[in-house]
């Protein structure tokens, strides 16, 4: 440990630089903490309902070429999302299947159609995603063709052990090839010619026809079960590729927040993640690269075996707090005190933080990052008093009261005439800090009458603990 006889430092005053002050300013946002579009002139009727649910008006071009208005909402919603009729039962084949016509206003909800189109765009433009999908298509075609062609042999349905040439040879042996070769080797040419006729053509098994595939040959039964076993490893890799969190992480910000006014500077927004939007995004990804009926069948099997999108929630924070404390601690808590997992956390740009939570928390706590011991005064130049009796260091929930000036500036003096007050009087001078703190602690019973504040006790009083601010629903 290095002990300095003297040191100097510079302090730049900034009333909004304290962690707690920034978080309180976020909480006092008059627009609320939901990711929705608000304005000075409140909307009326169906438009007001749409805005309250997190939608934003966007331009829309109809197939006829006409331009009109539509509603768009990304995966982040200020309310619990409801399942659209018919969604999730079968995979979407094109974006038009995801368009929702709103009869009350005569316009379209294009959110899910945009998600499907975005999925296709990501699958074609993202190198990692495109490579994974291409590998899945290539491998699944080979495995599925072999598995369907040899569906009578269970061993051939194991993709990891299947070898076409060896397996075909074993089938020929099982069909009597060895016995025929042995008999042929022991017979003369004439006898061989008059012997058992040669094996007729057409013995190589063929995969089911496209018509059989479309009419439900793979919807149930041993053929479907065998194909699923054969595709076990490619499907597992595909599940990782189209993971809900991974796809959201690849989604551009303007699809998550369609209007910049929904997330102004110095704002905090909590949201639910719409699983049906995520499902449409995934269907868009899986719709690429389909060239044959077999691809379509395998795609349907993949859709049926993929896990349904799970309930997620999260927060978006756009604030100087992200720039000044990029490692700020975010703790999503259950009602009983259990900590939920943060499945994705990313700082976007200089001042924007995105966190995705596995589940819906009952409380969200923001903390200053933990980093050693800090000494100083609290927000607004106050000193939060701490216990000097066991348990030493716990907060007393009180602040030192200095009636003369009301803050720590009372104890500062100048180095020479005309200078700005910048030197702290601890024990010397007309109004030192240590005796004033001792008086405040005596009133709270932490110091005996006539007792003095030791250097160690002063250090305890000047410890700055990490700030902790809690957000709960309805507060």
FENDAMO-V26827 format. One record per helix or strand of 2 or more residues. SS is the DSSP state (alpha for helix, beta for strand). FROM is the first residue (numbers start at 1). LEN is the number of residues. Records with the same first field share a line. If there is no record, write none. Layout:
BEGIN
SS: FROM-LEN + FROM-LEN
END
This chain:
BEGIN
alpha: 19-9 + 46-7 + 95-4 + 111-15 + 127-23 + 154-4 + 164-11 + 177-10 + 189-5 + 210-5 + 222-9 + 232-10 + 244-7 + 253-4 + 260-4 + 275-12 + 293-13 + 320-5 + 379-3 + 408-4 + 433-11 + 455-7
beta: 56-6 + 67-6 + 76-2 + 100-3 + 107-3 + 267-7 + 312-7 + 329-5 + 342-7 + 352-7 + 363-5 + 374-2 + 384-3 + 395-5 + 412-2 + 423-2 + 463-2 + 468-5
END
